Amino acid sequence: MRRVPLPGATRDLAEHLPVDVLRRRPASAVWSALEYACHVRDAHHLHDIGAGTNDKAVLFDVDGVLVDSYPAYRRIWSRWADHRNLDPDLVWSHTHGRRPVDTIQAVAPQLDAAAEYSLVREFMATEGDGSPVYPDAAAVLRLLQNRRWGVVTSGRTPTVLQRLRAGGLPDPPVLVDSSQVRRGKPDPEGYLRAAQLLDVPAPDCLVIEDAPAGVEAARTAGMTVVAVRTTHRDDELAGAHHRVDTLSDTVPLITGWLEGRTHEPGNRTTR
């Protein structure tokens, strides 16, 4: 199959992409060739990312880890709950780390989840740009230049990229969103998909999460998990191998992981 070289910075992340992948990408300027390659399921050649075939990888959740979306999402889901005469606290308890359609199916199975998700997206649109990146996110991601990393999110790629770019963060070499999996978190499919795209065995992936559903997904995938206490109490994150207060606190764990010094600690907690 003939391959086409990518221009600009994307050449540093993936040297070549097949013509058929490039031809299938949407015309919208929101999607670059690399972003679409990360999006489609047959882009296995992205194993060129990184410095070597045995590199370890770091995977991030987005909301609550890289992006401070908690206040905005709380307003959006409370508005939807009020609109449908549901308990806002009950609805909110089912949102963390889960795809919106999964949340809707859990709290209101009698409703059309697809139609309700469209309504939630309308509420999101009227909310505006209320989800800034965390101040320490850029410094953490700088640790991963020329290393294998990606994000696994219950959101949608265009929205995620818009928020990351607005905060000056780089585009992830691999981005697995809600549309690429049949089952969302706590199912491990998303994290296993990211490991496959990065060509890294699941046990060689370190995951940074903030939600119990994400922690469970990563643990089930066989990965080592660091939980950041940005949205949940310590007892709710008990399944993580390490628990820290802020994204900055993950730096020693990430550098140790990349250098082979951070290991799965059993039940020990990093505080």
Backbone torsions as a table, in degrees:
resi	resn	phi	psi	omega
1	MET	NA	128.5	179.9
2	ARG	-69.0	142.5	-179.2
3	ARG	-120.0	152.0	-175.7
4	VAL	-117.1	127.4	178.8
5	PRO	-68.4	144.0	179.1
6	LEU	-90.8	142.5	178.4
7	PRO	-82.5	164.2	168.8
8	GLY	64.8	-151.0	-172.6
9	ALA	-65.6	-25.3	-178.2
10	THR	-63.5	-21.9	178.9
11	ARG	-63.4	-27.5	179.0
12	ASP	-72.0	-19.6	-175.4
13	LEU	-101.5	-35.0	178.3
14	ALA	-148.1	115.1	-169.5
15	GLU	-65.7	-37.8	-177.9
16	HIS	-146.4	149.8	174.5
17	LEU	-128.3	143.8	177.6
18	PRO	-64.6	148.0	-179.7
19	VAL	-60.0	-39.4	-175.6
20	ASP	-65.8	-31.0	176.4
21	VAL	-68.2	-45.0	-179.6
22	LEU	-62.7	-38.1	-178.1
23	ARG	-68.6	-25.5	-177.3
24	ARG	-86.0	-9.5	-176.1
25	ARG	-70.9	147.9	179.3
26	PRO	-61.6	156.8	-178.4
27	ALA	-76.0	-18.1	-176.5
28	SER	-56.5	140.9	179.2
29	ALA	-70.0	-10.3	179.0
30	VAL	-64.5	-28.2	-174.3
31	TRP	-106.0	122.4	169.4
32	SER	-88.8	168.1	179.3
33	ALA	-59.1	-40.3	-178.4
34	LEU	-67.7	-42.4	179.9
35	GLU	-60.0	-42.4	-179.4
36	TYR	-68.5	-36.3	177.5
37	ALA	-61.4	-36.9	176.2
38	CYS	-69.1	-25.2	-174.1
39	HIS	-82.4	-37.6	-175.4
40	VAL	-80.0	153.8	-173.6
41	ARG	-79.5	-14.9	-175.6
42	ASP	-102.5	19.7	-178.1
43	ALA	-91.5	54.7	-174.6
44	HIS	-70.4	-18.6	-176.6
45	HIS	-73.2	2.8	177.0
46	LEU	-70.8	7.1	176.2
47	HIS	-65.9	-8.9	176.9
48	ASP	-68.5	-14.9	-179.9
49	ILE	-64.8	135.6	173.9
50	GLY	100.2	-177.7	-170.9
51	ALA	-97.0	-18.0	-176.3
52	GLY	-166.0	161.7	-174.3
53	THR	-68.8	-18.5	-177.5
54	ASN	-106.4	13.3	179.3
55	ASP	-61.5	144.8	170.0
56	LYS	-82.8	163.6	-176.2
57	ALA	-129.4	157.7	174.7
58	VAL	-124.1	130.0	-179.5
59	LEU	-118.8	138.5	-178.3
60	PHE	-118.8	140.1	157.7
61	ASP	-72.7	166.7	-178.6
62	VAL	-103.7	-66.3	-177.0
63	ASP	-68.3	124.7	-178.4
64	GLY	87.6	-6.1	179.2
65	VAL	-120.2	-61.7	176.8
66	LEU	-95.6	-31.0	-175.6
67	VAL	-120.9	132.7	179.7
68	ASP	-87.7	78.9	-176.0
69	SER	-96.8	-1.7	-173.8
70	TYR	-53.9	-54.3	-176.4
71	PRO	-61.7	-43.2	-177.9
72	ALA	-66.4	-44.4	-179.4
73	TYR	-66.6	-34.1	178.1
74	ARG	-62.7	-41.9	178.2
75	ARG	-65.2	-42.9	-177.7
76	ILE	-64.4	-48.2	-177.9
77	TRP	-70.8	-31.9	175.1
78	SER	-66.1	-39.7	177.9
79	ARG	-63.1	-43.5	179.0
80	TRP	-65.5	-41.9	179.5
81	ALA	-60.8	-45.1	177.9
82	ASP	-62.0	-39.2	-179.0
83	HIS	-62.6	-31.7	-178.4
84	ARG	-107.0	14.1	178.1
85	ASN	56.2	43.9	177.9
86	LEU	-111.1	162.0	178.8
87	ASP	-74.4	114.2	-177.6
88	PRO	-59.0	-37.5	-179.7
89	ASP	-67.4	-39.3	177.8
90	LEU	-64.4	-44.8	179.0
91	VAL	-60.9	-46.8	-177.3
92	TRP	-60.7	-35.4	-178.2
93	SER	-67.1	-17.4	-179.6
94	HIS	-101.1	5.2	-174.1
95	THR	-93.0	-31.4	-167.4
96	HIS	-64.5	120.7	176.5
97	GLY	75.6	3.8	-176.4
98	ARG	-111.7	153.8	173.7
99	ARG	-67.5	145.2	179.8
100	PRO	-55.0	-39.7	-179.2
101	VAL	-64.5	-34.1	178.0
102	ASP	-69.0	-38.0	176.3
103	THR	-61.7	-46.5	-178.4
104	ILE	-63.2	-43.3	178.9
105	GLN	-63.4	-32.2	-178.5
106	ALA	-74.8	-40.1	-173.8
107	VAL	-97.4	-19.1	-178.7
108	ALA	-146.0	65.9	-177.4
109	PRO	-61.7	-17.4	179.8
110	GLN	-77.9	-12.4	-178.1
111	LEU	-94.7	159.7	175.6
112	ASP	-77.3	107.0	-173.7
113	ALA	-60.7	-39.5	-179.0
114	ALA	-64.9	-43.7	179.6
115	ALA	-66.0	-40.2	179.8
116	GLU	-68.0	-34.7	177.5
117	TYR	-64.4	-37.1	175.7
118	SER	-61.0	-38.8	178.5
119	LEU	-67.1	-42.7	177.7
120	VAL	-60.5	-39.7	178.7
121	ARG	-65.3	-33.7	174.9
122	GLU	-63.6	-42.0	177.9
123	PHE	-64.4	-37.8	177.5
124	MET	-61.9	-41.3	-178.5
125	ALA	-64.1	-38.5	-179.1
126	THR	-77.1	-17.4	178.9
127	GLU	-69.2	-31.1	179.4
128	GLY	80.4	-162.7	-175.8
129	ASP	-84.7	79.3	-177.4
130	GLY	-113.4	23.1	-176.9
131	SER	-130.9	79.4	-179.6
132	PRO	-74.8	158.6	174.9
133	VAL	-75.5	154.9	176.8
134	TYR	-68.4	144.1	-175.5
135	PRO	-58.4	-29.6	-176.8
136	ASP	-92.5	1.8	-175.3
137	ALA	-64.6	-41.7	-177.0
138	ALA	-62.4	-43.1	-178.9
139	ALA	-65.5	-37.1	179.0
140	VAL	-66.5	-44.1	-178.5
141	LEU	-69.2	-25.0	176.7
142	ARG	-64.4	-24.3	176.8
143	LEU	-63.8	-20.4	-170.2
144	LEU	-105.6	12.5	175.2
145	GLN	-58.7	130.4	-179.2
146	ASN	64.9	18.2	174.1
147	ARG	-116.7	168.0	-179.2
148	ARG	-84.8	122.6	176.3
149	TRP	-155.9	165.4	179.2
150	GLY	-169.1	-179.1	177.7
151	VAL	-126.9	148.4	175.8
152	VAL	-127.9	115.0	-169.5
153	THR	-131.3	151.3	173.4
154	SER	-86.9	-0.5	177.8
155	GLY	-87.9	-162.8	-178.8
156	ARG	-115.4	144.2	-173.0
157	THR	-54.0	-50.5	-178.0
158	PRO	-58.6	-41.0	-179.9
159	THR	-66.8	-43.6	-179.8
160	VAL	-61.8	-47.5	-179.4
161	LEU	-63.5	-38.7	178.9
162	GLN	-60.2	-44.0	-178.5
163	ARG	-69.9	-42.0	179.5
164	LEU	-63.9	-44.9	-178.7
165	ARG	-66.0	-38.5	179.2
166	ALA	-61.6	-29.8	178.7
167	GLY	-92.1	7.4	178.0
168	GLY	76.9	19.1	179.3
169	LEU	-91.2	152.8	179.9
170	PRO	-74.5	156.3	173.2
171	ASP	-67.6	135.3	178.1
172	PRO	-65.4	138.7	174.3
173	PRO	-59.0	-33.3	175.8
174	VAL	-133.2	132.4	179.2
175	LEU	-133.3	115.2	176.6
176	VAL	-106.4	116.9	-177.9
177	ASP	-110.7	-176.1	-172.8
178	SER	-65.6	-24.3	-177.1
179	SER	-79.0	-12.2	-175.1
180	GLN	-95.7	-0.2	-178.1
181	VAL	-125.6	149.9	175.1
182	ARG	-81.2	-30.0	-178.7
183	ARG	-131.3	128.8	179.8
184	GLY	-84.2	178.1	176.6
185	LYS	-55.6	140.1	16.1
186	PRO	-85.2	8.3	174.1
187	ASP	-67.3	143.3	-176.4
188	PRO	-80.5	1.3	-171.8
189	GLU	-54.3	-44.0	-177.1
190	GLY	-62.5	-44.4	179.9
191	TYR	-69.4	-37.2	176.9
192	LEU	-66.3	-35.3	177.6
193	ARG	-64.5	-43.1	179.1
194	ALA	-63.5	-42.4	178.3
195	ALA	-61.8	-38.6	178.7
196	GLN	-64.1	-44.4	-179.6
197	LEU	-65.8	-33.1	178.2
198	LEU	-83.7	-7.6	-178.5
199	ASP	58.5	45.8	178.5
200	VAL	-126.9	132.7	176.3
201	PRO	-59.7	144.4	-178.4
202	ALA	-52.6	-42.1	179.8
203	PRO	-65.4	-13.5	178.4
204	ASP	-94.8	13.9	179.4
205	CYS	-108.9	131.4	172.1
206	LEU	-101.8	129.4	-175.7
207	VAL	-113.7	134.0	175.3
208	ILE	-107.3	116.1	-174.6
209	GLU	-131.0	167.0	175.5
210	ASP	-130.7	-10.3	-171.8
211	ALA	-120.0	145.9	179.0
212	PRO	-56.0	-38.9	179.6
213	ALA	-63.3	-39.9	178.5
214	GLY	-69.7	-39.1	177.0
215	VAL	-60.9	-45.1	179.3
216	GLU	-62.7	-41.5	-179.7
217	ALA	-60.9	-46.7	-177.8
218	ALA	-68.4	-40.9	178.1
219	ARG	-62.8	-42.8	179.6
220	THR	-64.2	-31.3	177.5
221	ALA	-73.1	-8.4	179.9
222	GLY	87.4	21.9	-177.2
223	MET	-102.6	162.1	175.2
224	THR	-89.5	135.7	-169.7
225	VAL	-121.9	132.2	170.3
226	VAL	-110.6	122.4	178.4
227	ALA	-101.2	132.3	176.9
228	VAL	-100.1	130.0	-176.2
229	ARG	-83.0	56.6	179.7
230	THR	-92.6	-27.5	-175.0
231	THR	-130.8	-10.3	-175.6
232	HIS	-136.1	155.5	177.6
233	ARG	-72.0	160.7	-177.9
234	ASP	-58.6	-41.6	-177.5
235	ASP	-66.8	-26.1	178.5
236	GLU	-76.5	-16.1	-177.9
237	LEU	-108.5	21.3	-174.0
238	ALA	-61.7	-21.5	-179.2
239	GLY	-74.1	-13.4	-179.0
240	ALA	-75.6	151.0	176.9
241	HIS	-73.4	-34.7	178.2
242	HIS	-132.7	146.9	175.2
243	ARG	-132.1	131.0	-177.7
244	VAL	-133.9	167.5	-175.5
245	ASP	-85.1	-39.8	-174.5
246	THR	-134.0	166.9	177.5
247	LEU	-62.4	-35.7	177.9
248	SER	-59.6	-32.1	-179.2
249	ASP	-68.9	-12.1	178.1
250	THR	-81.2	-12.5	-173.6
251	VAL	-57.0	-50.1	179.0
252	PRO	-61.2	-34.4	179.9
253	LEU	-71.0	-39.9	179.2
254	ILE	-66.7	-48.2	-179.8
255	THR	-64.0	-38.9	176.6
256	GLY	-64.2	-37.4	178.2
257	TRP	-63.5	-47.4	-178.5
258	LEU	-65.9	-27.8	-179.9
259	GLU	-96.2	2.8	177.0
260	GLY	82.0	17.5	-177.9
261	ARG	-103.2	-17.6	178.3
262	THR	-95.3	126.0	-179.2
263	HIS	-128.9	165.8	175.3
264	GLU	-64.4	120.7	-171.1
265	PRO	-96.4	19.4	-175.8
266	GLY	68.5	-122.5	-179.6
267	ASN	-99.7	5.1	-178.4
268	ARG	-70.9	146.6	-177.7
269	THR	-119.2	135.4	173.1
270	THR	-89.6	123.1	-176.3
271	ARG	-115.8	NA	NA
